[in-house]
C-alpha cells in the first residue's frame, strides 16, 4: 500500500504539523476491546473508537515483542533491523544476551522525526517490567486476583503522573509504552469474557474486568491530556492476543531427526557445574561493560545440557518462534559440521524437522512458515548474529528450547491463558482526522504514517531512504 494513499485516508494534506501522543499498548486486540467497549466496561475506548481513524495491522506471525515493536517503530522489517527475538546469540563471546534496540541499524520514530525537525523534543515513557513482575503467574484466588489488579492500577497511576509531568514541557512526540496490559492478558484472558473462542463467563469475570476498567480510565486521562495540548492522540499495537494452546519443544523436534543430543555423564555434570557457578556469581557481575540492558544473560555452555560433540543444531532462546542455530565451527567451535556438505545436510534436516511437525490430534502444522535466513534474505546469518533457520508457530502456540525429560513435542503451560497472535491495531484521533474504518495496513506502514502526520508529506521519500550508520553487525556492535 502506498504511504501517501494511506495518509490521505486519515488526514487532509493541508493539515499543519502537530504534536502526537502515542500510546503503545502491548497486545491490544480489536475484537476483545470492542466487546468490552460495547458492554460498558470501557466507555472511554468506546468514545475513542467512534471518533478515530481505525485500521487493522496485519500480523507478521513473529510474536516477539522486541521484533514486532522494532518493525512498527522503524517502518522496516526484521530483515532490516535484525531483531528476531527479545534475546540473541552473541557467538563471539559465547553468550545469549538481551537485544538492545539502540544497536539496530534502522532509525525509530524519534530519529525519523528529528531527521526532519532537529529541534523537536521527543519523550519515551514506559512501565518497564513492573507489570510483568506483578503478573508472573495466574492468580490462585479471587482475592489474589483483586490484589494483582490493585498493583496494576498503581502502575498505571504512576504512568499517568509521569505523562502529566512530561506533557507540561515542550514536546513534539510523546511515546508511552504500556506492557502491563499484555502481562495481565497472559494470565487472565480466559476470565475477561471477551474472547469468542472461550465463550461464557465465570464468577471471577467481574473482578477480572476491573483491570480493563482501570486501563480504560488511563486511556481517558491520556486522551484528555492530549486534547488539552491540542495534540493528536494515537493508540497502536503490532499484534493482538489469542487463546494459548501448547508449547512446542524444539529440542525434541530436532532430537527425533538426530540433530540434537542431550549431554550425559561427565558432559552433563560439567553443564550443571557451569550453571550453578553462573547463578551464584551473576548478581555480582556487571552484565555489560558499556550499558545495562534488561533481560536474561547466560553463557551458552551453562544454558542447556547440549552434547556439543554429537548435536548438529540447537535452539537456545525464544518463546515466540523456532530460532535454530547450526553447530558450526565458526558459531560454537565444534567440528561436527566441519564440511560444507555436512552443513547443507544439517540445514535440510532442520527445515524438514520443522516443516513436517504436526499436531498429534488435529494434524495441523505446528509451524506455518519455516525458512533458511540465508536463502530468504541472501545474507550470512553468522555475520548478522541471526539464526540459521526460523520457524513461525501457528496462532496460539509458543516455543520452548529446553529439552523435555519426557520427550514430549507439545507441552501444556497451565500458567498461560493467552499469547500474542492475530492482527494489531492503530487508532488515530485529533482535529482534522477523518474517523471511521480505514484499509488494513502492515506494520511497516505505521512509522512513515505517524512521521508524515507530524512533519508533512514531503518527508516520506527521505524517511524511506534513512538508515543509521552501517554496523558490522546490527547487534554485536
Secondary structure, DSSP 4 states (H G I P E B T S, - for coil): --HHHHHHTTB-TTPPP--EEEEEETT--HHHHHHHHHTTS-HHHHHHHHHSEEEEE---S---HHHHHHHHHHSS-HHHH---SSEEEETTTTEEEE--GGGSSS--HHHHHHHH-TT--EEEEE-TTHHHHHTSS--SSHHHHHHHHHHHHHHHHHHHHHHHHHHTS--SEEEEEE-HHHHHHHHHHHHHS--TTT-S--TTHHHHHHHHHHHHHHHHHHHHHHHHHT-EEEEEES--EEE---EEEHHHHHHTTT---B--HHHHHHHHHHHHHHHHHGGGS-S-SS----S--EEHHHHS-B-TTT-SEEE-S-SSSEEEEE--HHHHS-STT-SHHHHHHHHHHHHHHHHT-B-TTT--BSEEEEEEHHHHH-S-TTTTT--SEEEEEPTT-EEE-SPPTT--SEE--TT--EEE-S-EEEEEESTTBPPEE---B-THHHHHHHHHHHH-GGGHHHHHH--PSP-SSTTT-
